[in-house]
Amino acid sequence: MGQGTRTRVLFVVEAVTLAQVVRLWTLAQALDPSLYEIHFASARFDERIFGAGGVPLRRWPIRSLAPEVVDAAVAGGKRIYERQTLAGYVEEERALLRAIRPAVVVGDLRLSLAVSAPLEKVPHVALINAYWSPHAVRDAFPLPDHPIVRVLGERIAARYFPLALPKVFAHFARPVNALRQQHGLPPVGSLPEVLLHGDATIFPDVPSLVPTAGAPPHHHYLGPVLWAPRVPLPAWWPALEADRPTAYVTMGSSGRADRLGLVLRAIVRRGFQAIVATAGRVQVPEGLPHVYVSDLIPGDAAAARASLVVCNGGSTTGYQALAAGRPVIGIASNLDQYLAMTAVEKAGAGVLLRAGSVDEAGVLAALEKVAGDPAYTRAAAGIARSFAEWDSAARFAALMADLTGTDARPAASAAVVSAGDRRPA
């Protein structure tokens, strides 16, 4: 990098959910534009995110699978990415890397970067939650909503799931490993290894909530990467009753939106008022009292206003709730949501419900449990204090300075923390 030349950084996102896009966009905001030339590749550029100001970046349109295609594959328990799809991704990414010549590429759920980045000799940083790590401290992987659960029943499916999981993970990783071998690169292992593969791997987590043990030194905790849409509070906000308990409810962009009606009926039965963000995905049943609805709501403000949060259990809204010290009822469907919510439930800060079998009575029981036991709020408040000790933006900027040799002079408090240096409590 010559004098006066900014370091080029490319962010590549698989834009199948809003979470992937906003996490990388948020991290891009951590880089000093006087030091870095920032490039962002995505299939979609929602102006509610990219038109909201922030650091200047150049947009590059790329292909991604449509969200509905991914949703259908997940619901059917099928492999999402086949070799032909990933081969097309690799070809497009290699052309992009040649055009930009970045010092580093940062990816979120872009499995093809495990092929294209090393072929173009560009250091690759993979963003993934620590609960996917093979070094994560866990009792077992949770059973997700899979068609076999409906066939065998939850009890029998749970018995055989651990036996089938290694073959399932190998099946999901096979297209990536086949492409690597085709290009003379060694295979990287099963699905967790593929998801974590990079010259550096960064976790938008804290080790007190999602601990790892024996992780290599290139795995790093950042702390939670939090985002909320920059939209004004809804016009109905002042109408919220100060003396009525409040639930913030959203299924996000990847939760079971068809479960929203039964969730709201249970909330109303429990005497709560509901702040509801639909993300434009679902119509809220009419005639429910004390239910306030908008497509988009500043989630941080909604979580802070609420007593508890009901969501799909994923880390985006779940961590937003915990950052505000609010317990979570997570109605999980895909494995990522089950993994996130399992960690939250184990920490005593929430209750996990299965989206495939949840009913109104189950939601009502969870509401009674969380609202009736202050231990849930105390646990959430403890996690909020832990979150507050981690500045993900500063840690990401420090890591990028280390990787690229950019003289960003990070503060001492932003020093890079390797997961290999952390031990579970």
C-alpha positions, 0 to 999 in steps of 0.5 A: 500500500503506497503512501496516501493509498487507502486499504481496500476491503471487500464485504461479500454477503449471501443475502438470504436474510436481513441478518447477514446483510446488516451484520456486514453493513454494521461492521463496515461502519467500523472502518475509517473511510480515510484509511479504507476503501470499502466495497460491498457485494450483495444480491440486494441493497435495501435502501432502508439500510444502505440509504441510511447514511454511514461510511461511503462504500461502493456497491457490487451486485452479485447473485444469491439464492432467493430467500424463498428457495432457501426457506423451502430447502430448510423446511424440507431438510434439503441441502441448500447449496449444490455444486453447480450453484457454488461453482457459479458463485466462485466464478463471479467472486473470482472476477470480483476479487480480480477487479477490486484487488482487496487486501482482505475479503469479509464474508457472511454465509458465503461458503464459496469464498472458501474456494474463490479467496484462496484461489485469488490469494486474498485473505478471507475473514469469515463471520459466523456465530460461535455456536456453530464452532466444533469447539463450542462447549455444548451438550449436543446439537439441538433437534431442528424442525425437520420433516422427519420430526413430523413422521417419527415424532419428536421423541424418536427423532431426537434419539436418532438425530445425534447418530445421523448428524455427522452424515448430514453435516458431511452431506451439506459440506460435500459441494464445497469440498468437491469444488476445493478438490477440483481446484487443487485445494484440500477439503476442510471438513464437515459443515461447521468447519466449512462455515468457520473456514477462513484465514480469520474467523470472527464470532459476533458473540461473547464467550460468557454466553457462547463459550468455546474451548480449544479453539485455534488462535485465528478464531476471535470473539467480537461481541454482539453486532447489533443493528436497528433500522433508522426509522422514526418511532411509529405514530402510535408510540405515545398510545402505549400504556405505561402500566400495562406489561409489554411484549415486543414481537417480531418473527424477523425475515426468517421466522415462522410468520404464520405463527404470529397470530397465535402468539398475539392471541396468547399475549393478549390473553396474558394481559400484555400489550404488543409492539409488533414489527412484521417486516412486511411479511404478514398481516396481523389478525384484526380485532386484537386489543392493545396490539400496535403494528408497524412494518419496521420499528427501531428494535432497540427502542422496542426491546427497551420499552418491553418487558420481554421479547418474542422472536424467532430465537435467532441472534439478531433480535435475540441479542438485541433483546439481551442487550436491553436486559430483556428475556427472550421467548424464541420460536425457533425453526432452523438450526441456527435459531435453535443453536442461538436459543439453546444458548440463551435458555441455558443462560437462564435468559429465555425459553425455547419453543419449537415452531413446528409444534407450538400452539397458543397454550404453549406460548401462554405457558412460556409467557407465564413462566418468563413474566412470573419469574424475575430470574429470567430478567436478572439473567438477561440483565447479566448478559446485558452487562457482559455485552456492554464490555465488548465493543464489536466495532472497535475489535473489528477495526483492530483486527482489520488493522492487524490483518492488513497492516493498516495504521489504524492505531486502535485503542488498547481496549480494542485489542483483538481477543482470540477465542483460543485465549478464552475459557468457559466459565 
